[in-house]
Amino acid sequence: MFLSVVLSTLRQWHRSRKTARELGALTDRELSDIGLTRGDISKAVRQGR
């Protein structure tokens, strides 16, 4: 049980970091096209937007 919770948390953390990296690689224009600014990236990742 404990191990599954830890693994699940690590997987979620890894997915969030990957998403943040991918969004960070976009240009400001591309971010604007999807309704984000560079400053919105961390909030969007946290909220799963």
PyMOL commands that set and color helices and strands:
alter all, ss='L'
color gray80, all
select helices_A, chain A and resi 2-25+28-33+38-47
alter helices_A, ss='H'
color red, helices_A
deselect
rebuild
show_as cartoon
